[in-house]
Amino acid sequence: MGLIRKDIKNIEAYKPGKPIEEVERELGIKGAIKLASNENALGPSPKALQAVKKALACLNRYPEGTCFYLKNKLARFLGVPEPNLIFGNGSDELIDIILKTIKEPGAEIITSEVTFVEYKICGAINGFVVKTIPMRNFTYDLTAIKKAISPRTKAIFIANPNNPTGTYVNSNQVTSFLEGIPKDILVVFDEAYFEYAADKDFPKLVRLINKKNIAILRTFSKIYGLAGLRVGYMIANSSLVAYAQRVRQPFNVNSLAQAAAAAALDDKAFVKLSKNLIKNEKKFLYDAFTELGIWFKKSAANFIFIRMNADTRKIFQELLKRGVIIREMNCYNMPNYARITIGTRQENIKLIKELKELEKVINIRGVDQ
């Protein structure tokens, strides 16, 4: 009998976007920009930074185990009772906690073929059969997902807005989907980018946590610019949260992350600035991609899903040499697609400038879908 689980050998580890420092070190360049990991181009919330500085003096102490003060503040911010909240080391950890909480032999989870890969990775690590359903027009096909439910289904994961395509399922679609879903199936809505979703028909699900068997995942990594601190949260019925607390590791959210997240909730000016940046720069990139003949999918998030005529793995490498980091989509077996985080105007100008230079040697123009 071997040391390593056989099923682990078939799992591919998550591959994050390349860090700026690594690219500059490896290629001997300066001034690289990263448009690969959907981070906030404006940096962290200023109020969060101030809170981190104040919390540094207490690093000799273990963090508050249940995120007491953050939980109290977030509960008031969301208008939900505290027992409906649990925190994680990023929403990634909460995916794992959910799966550990509901795990049973032979159980399956359902998600989309082209979505956040952690659902598939965490599902496989926890011994679930992972059933993936093709998208429809680069959007979750809720009708097909509902048809795929079997007696073994324990959970359904829906990223809304979806990463990497930037599409979303609307309120009417979600309402119709939830009707008739068995009570012993948990529907997890991953709303990491919901603050950027400006459309009026985007679902408002918090009011349903005690009426439907749903859980909502959110994060401080995106709109608040705290990706380096790793703090996410789940909103769900108090029973699910109570059981998930039994699975959660102690001290899973560090004290700096708790202090920063609590302060960030007060930083309305920064949130507004971040939203306005994405709104304005999204239009700038839409216009630039149209001029370049690059196909794109309109996005409800802070990134844009594009298609180019060339293999984007080659485009990725060529842009790296020019100090621009993007995310190619070969992990989804989509070699002509890429995901580009919306940056500052200066960063976006650099991206377009380098794409125009590449166009002189590589045919990057996409085709209509």
SVG drawing of the C-alpha trace seen along z (x, -y; Angstrom):
<svg xmlns="http://www.w3.org/2000/svg" viewBox="-40 -59 58 61">
<polyline fill="none" stroke="black" stroke-width="0.4" points="0.0,0.0 1.5,-3.3 1.8,-6.4 -0.1,-8.8 -3.8,-8.5 -4.4,-7.2 -7.1,-9.9 -4.7,-12.7 -2.3,-11.7 -4.9,-12.6 -5.5,-16.1 -3.8,-19.1 -2.8,-21.7 -4.2,-25.2 -2.0,-27.5 -2.1,-31.2 -1.2,-34.1 2.5,-34.9 3.6,-37.5 5.2,-40.7 8.4,-40.2 8.9,-36.7 8.4,-37.9 10.8,-40.9 13.4,-38.6 13.2,-35.9 13.2,-38.2 15.4,-40.9 12.9,-43.6 11.3,-46.5 7.9,-48.0 5.8,-44.9 2.1,-45.0 -0.2,-42.2 -3.6,-41.9 -4.0,-38.2 -5.6,-37.6 -8.6,-40.0 -7.0,-42.1 -8.0,-45.7 -5.9,-47.9 -6.1,-50.7 -4.5,-48.7 -5.9,-48.0 -8.5,-50.1 -6.7,-53.0 -8.8,-52.5 -7.7,-48.8 -4.1,-49.8 -4.5,-52.1 -6.1,-49.3 -3.3,-46.9 -0.7,-49.3 -2.6,-49.6 -2.9,-45.8 0.8,-45.1 1.7,-45.5 -0.5,-42.5 1.1,-39.9 2.3,-38.0 -1.3,-37.1 -3.4,-34.5 -6.2,-36.0 -9.8,-36.1 -11.0,-32.6 -14.5,-33.4 -13.8,-36.8 -16.0,-38.2 -15.7,-42.0 -15.6,-41.5 -18.6,-39.2 -20.5,-41.8 -19.7,-44.6 -20.4,-42.6 -23.7,-41.3 -24.9,-44.9 -23.5,-45.8 -25.5,-43.0 -28.5,-43.1 -28.3,-39.5 -27.9,-37.8 -24.4,-36.8 -25.1,-33.1 -25.6,-33.3 -21.9,-34.1 -18.7,-32.2 -15.3,-33.3 -12.5,-31.7 -8.9,-32.1 -10.3,-33.4 -13.5,-32.0 -11.3,-29.2 -11.1,-27.7 -14.9,-28.0 -15.4,-25.9 -13.3,-23.2 -15.1,-23.6 -18.5,-23.3 -17.4,-20.1 -16.0,-18.6 -19.2,-19.4 -21.5,-17.7 -19.2,-14.9 -20.6,-11.4 -19.2,-8.3 -20.1,-8.3 -21.6,-11.8 -21.3,-14.2 -21.3,-17.9 -22.3,-19.8 -20.8,-22.9 -20.0,-24.3 -17.2,-23.2 -15.8,-26.7 -15.7,-28.2 -13.6,-28.7 -11.4,-25.6 -11.3,-25.3 -14.8,-23.7 -13.4,-20.9 -10.1,-20.7 -11.7,-20.8 -14.4,-18.4 -11.9,-15.8 -9.7,-16.3 -12.7,-15.6 -13.7,-12.5 -16.6,-13.8 -17.6,-12.9 -17.4,-16.2 -20.0,-16.5 -19.4,-19.5 -22.0,-20.9 -21.3,-22.7 -22.0,-26.4 -24.5,-28.1 -23.3,-31.3 -20.5,-31.3 -23.0,-31.4 -24.1,-28.8 -26.8,-26.7 -29.1,-26.3 -31.6,-24.3 -29.0,-21.7 -27.6,-21.7 -31.0,-21.0 -31.6,-18.1 -28.2,-16.7 -29.2,-16.3 -29.2,-12.7 -29.9,-11.0 -26.1,-11.3 -26.0,-15.1 -25.0,-16.9 -24.2,-20.4 -24.2,-22.7 -21.6,-25.4 -22.5,-28.5 -20.1,-31.4 -22.1,-34.6 -20.6,-36.6 -18.7,-33.7 -14.9,-33.5 -13.5,-33.5 -16.2,-34.5 -17.7,-37.5 -21.3,-36.5 -24.0,-36.1 -27.4,-34.4 -30.1,-36.8 -32.8,-37.0 -35.5,-35.4 -33.2,-32.5 -32.1,-31.9 -35.7,-32.0 -36.8,-29.5 -33.8,-27.3 -34.3,-27.1 -37.9,-26.0 -38.0,-22.2 -34.4,-21.8 -34.5,-19.0 -34.0,-20.2 -31.0,-17.9 -29.0,-19.6 -27.0,-22.8 -26.8,-25.4 -23.6,-27.5 -23.5,-30.9 -20.0,-32.2 -20.4,-36.0 -16.7,-37.1 -17.4,-39.8 -20.9,-40.8 -20.0,-44.4 -19.0,-45.0 -22.3,-43.6 -24.3,-46.8 -27.2,-45.3 -30.6,-45.7 -31.5,-42.0 -28.5,-40.6 -29.9,-38.3 -30.3,-39.6 -30.0,-36.3 -29.2,-37.2 -33.0,-37.5 -33.3,-33.8 -30.8,-32.2 -33.5,-31.0 -36.0,-30.2 -33.9,-28.1 -31.0,-25.7 -28.4,-28.1 -25.1,-29.5 -23.4,-32.7 -19.7,-33.1 -18.1,-36.5 -14.6,-37.9 -12.6,-41.0 -10.0,-40.2 -11.6,-42.0 -13.5,-45.3 -11.6,-46.0 -8.2,-45.1 -7.2,-42.7 -6.2,-39.6 -2.9,-39.3 -4.6,-39.0 -7.0,-36.2 -10.4,-36.7 -13.7,-35.6 -17.1,-34.8 -20.2,-32.6 -23.8,-33.7 -26.0,-30.7 -28.7,-29.4 -27.5,-29.1 -27.7,-25.3 -25.3,-24.9 -23.0,-27.6 -22.9,-25.8 -21.9,-22.5 -19.3,-24.3 -17.8,-25.8 -17.0,-22.3 -15.0,-21.7 -13.2,-25.0 -9.6,-25.0 -8.9,-27.3 -7.5,-30.7 -8.0,-30.4 -8.3,-34.1 -5.3,-36.1 -5.6,-39.2 -4.3,-41.6 -6.9,-40.3 -9.7,-40.7 -8.7,-44.2 -8.3,-45.2 -11.7,-43.7 -13.6,-45.4 -12.1,-48.7 -12.6,-48.2 -16.4,-48.0 -16.3,-51.6 -14.4,-52.7 -17.3,-53.6 -15.3,-56.2 -12.8,-53.5 -15.5,-51.1 -17.1,-53.9 -13.7,-54.8 -13.1,-51.1 -16.5,-50.7 -16.0,-53.9 -12.6,-52.7 -14.0,-49.4 -16.9,-51.1 -14.7,-53.7 -11.8,-51.3 -14.1,-48.6 -15.5,-50.9 -12.0,-51.9 -10.9,-48.3 -14.2,-47.4 -13.4,-50.2 -9.8,-49.2 -10.5,-45.5 -13.2,-46.4 -10.6,-48.5 -8.1,-45.6 -10.7,-43.1 -10.5,-41.1 -13.7,-39.4 -14.8,-39.9 -17.7,-38.9 -19.3,-41.8 -18.5,-41.4 -20.3,-42.0 -17.0,-41.8 -13.5,-43.4 -12.1,-41.4 -12.8,-40.7 -12.9,-37.3 -11.5,-37.6 -10.8,-35.5 -7.8,-35.9 -7.0,-34.2 -3.7,-33.0 -2.9,-30.5 -3.1,-32.6 -0.3,-30.6 2.0,-32.2 0.4,-35.6 0.9,-35.1 4.6,-34.4 5.1,-37.3 3.3,-39.7 5.4,-38.5 8.6,-39.5 7.0,-43.0 6.1,-43.1 2.4,-42.4 0.9,-39.5 -2.5,-38.1 -4.2,-34.8 -4.5,-32.3 -7.3,-29.7 -5.5,-26.5 -6.6,-25.0 -10.1,-24.9 -8.8,-23.5 -9.6,-26.9 -6.3,-27.8 -7.6,-30.9 -9.1,-32.5 -7.7,-34.7 -8.9,-36.6 -7.7,-40.1 -8.1,-42.0 -9.2,-45.6 -6.3,-47.8 -5.7,-51.5 -5.8,-53.7 -2.0,-53.6 -1.9,-49.8 -4.6,-49.4 -2.8,-51.7 0.3,-49.6 -1.7,-46.4 -3.2,-47.8 0.2,-49.3 1.8,-45.9 -1.0,-44.1 -0.7,-46.5 3.0,-45.7 2.3,-42.0 -0.3,-42.4 2.6,-43.3 4.0,-39.7 1.0,-37.6 -2.5,-37.6 -4.4,-38.2 -7.8,-39.3 -10.5,-37.1 -13.7,-35.9 -17.3,-36.6 -18.9,-33.9"/>
</svg>
